[in-house]
Amino acid sequence: MSDLGRFAVFMVAASFVFLAVLLSVLRKRATKPTPEILFVLTVVVVVCGTLFARYGHILFPPPWWIYYGIPALTTFLLRPLALKMSLRQISRYLPLAVLMAPAIHLFFSVFVGWHDYMPFPVNADVLKRGQDRFNVYCTPCHGRVGDGNGFIPSRGLKRPPSYHIERLRKAPLGYFFDVMTNGFGVMQDYSAQVAPQDRWAIVAYIRALQLSQNAPVADIPGGQRDPSESPEFRDVGTGATLPVAKPKSEESGENKEEHK
Ligand code: HEC
């Protein structure tokens, strides 16, 4: 499912869980909250909160105390106040409110296999930034395409594994973030050199590298030739004479099968 699709599913799931928590906390109360107020609270807290978390920093980069502060205030203060919860109800509500988001993520991770999370949407700028940081900090060992053939391993340091092995292709995005943050085996951590936002940009770029090295022919848009296919020559030349490429008509016959 697309990233946006998952986001929508999370939002709907979170809305239901939040509603269920509210109803269970207030179940013993004589006067139940009206459906209207429950609806408004869910929209403000869950829908606006998740949209703010995902897109807020793109529209205007807020300082951290606003970024975390606003969702925390709406979750922990607005609801108890709007619903006039008693102290006992608040003491039951708060721990559940803290656990809800992690519980939802854990559920989808364990039962649906959705472990791939980027904390912000990836666009061309993010990938460019990731490429730039990757080429500065990671290529000396991991190589430009992440195959582990950087120049430092050729001087005797342990050769890192290629990012294109099965295990690392299946590793969740957070795993790469973790390796950069905490180091791995003999590899030092890069938390001091690379800011968290840039570490995520590198993660996105590594995923792009992985896709680029494992793309099936079917992923190439119709009518376009495989860009990494080498040209075919009738005569490769001697170095003193130039190579002579095969005419197009001769070539196209051989490759028709692949590019259906
Ligand atoms: C000085 C060399 C060096 C640099 C620079 C370096 N790494 Fe590594 N990396 C290694 C080595 C060596 C290993 C294997 C460590 C081991 O198995 O003990 C490794 C392993 C890894 C792994 C695989 C972990 C696994 O599960 O096998 C990832 C992912 C990784 N590095 C990411 C990065 C990223 C991202 C950067 C840039 C921010 C980076 N590395 C920079 C040397 C380096």
Boltz pocket constraint, residues with backbone or C-beta under 6 A from the ligand:
constraints:
  - pocket:
      binder: B
      contacts: [[A, 133], [A, 134], [A, 137], [A, 138], [A, 139], [A, 140], [A, 141], [A, 142], [A, 152], [A, 157], [A, 158], [A, 159], [A, 160], [A, 161], [A, 175], [A, 176], [A, 179], [A, 180], [A, 184], [A, 185], [A, 186], [A, 187], [A, 188], [A, 190], [A, 194], [A, 202]]
      max_distance: 6.0
